[in-house]
Amino acid sequence: MTQPFHWFALLTRSNFEQIVFDQVTKKNIAAFLPKTKKTSRRRDRKRIIDVPLFPGYLFVRSCFASAHQLSILKTLGAVRMLGNTDGPTPIPDTQIQSLKIMTSAGTDLITGSCIRLKKGDPVMVLEGPMAGVRGEFFQHKGKGRVIIKITLLGQYAGVEIDGDNVEKIPSLLS
């Protein structure tokens, strides 16, 4: 008896999403790597590039058979399938279909990286002249802009930054 196939989220090494996607599809395993367009800033120019919608993840179609999942996990750059102690957690087909429709529409997609920040969350600036600065999330300004508070000499200074350049620091590191 053959097992039913489901979609699973596959965690990859940093910046290995496309490599893992290419290798998995070469193994005749269905995979989906949702992408969105992003402005890439270089020293002398800006250009629009395709980037993974969920950095570090792609979706693969597999069954619960260990041999099939092992074939996926033996792919260069693959880390693990998301799940719990009972094993990988399947993602409903309807969610994958919705994601495919959203990404094929050609509109700008917004992920929750900036949206899920709450006042007081510890954050770090990733890019730009303030790269590496740690602070505290203060508020959303709209149009992808946020304000972070930086404490220095017992006083606060606020700075407005592009939300894409700010990332929440996990509580165990802050």
C-alpha positions, 0 to 999 in steps of 0.5 A: 500500500502506498502512503499519501503524499503531503507538503512539508516545510524544509529548513535549509542552510542560510542562502541555500534555498535555490540550491536545495530546490534545484537538487530536490527537483533533480530527484523527481521530488515535487518542491515549491520555493515561493519568491518575491521581488526585493530591491537590492542595494549595492554601492553604486546601483539598485536593482530588483532581485527575486528572493525567497519569500520565507528565507531558509525554507522551501516546501517539498511533497513527501510521504511519511516513509523514512526512505523518502524523507531521508532522500530529501534530507541527504540533499546538500544544504537541507537541514530538517523538516519542520515538525515536532517529536512525532515527526514532520508536520504536514502543511495543508494542500490548500495553504500551498495552493493559496501561496502559489496563487499569491506568488504568481499574481506578480504583486508585492508580498509582505511577510510577517518579519516586520509586522510581528515586532512588538513594542519593546522587542530587542532588535538589531540593524542588519544593513546600512550605516547603522548595521550592527546597532542593537536597540528596542523596537518602538513603533511602525511608521508605515510604508515599511519604516520602523522606529527603534530606540537606542539607549546610550548614557542612560538616555534614549535616541530614536532612529527611523529605519527601513523595516527590512533592515531590522531583525528581532533578536531571539530572547536567548541572545538579547 
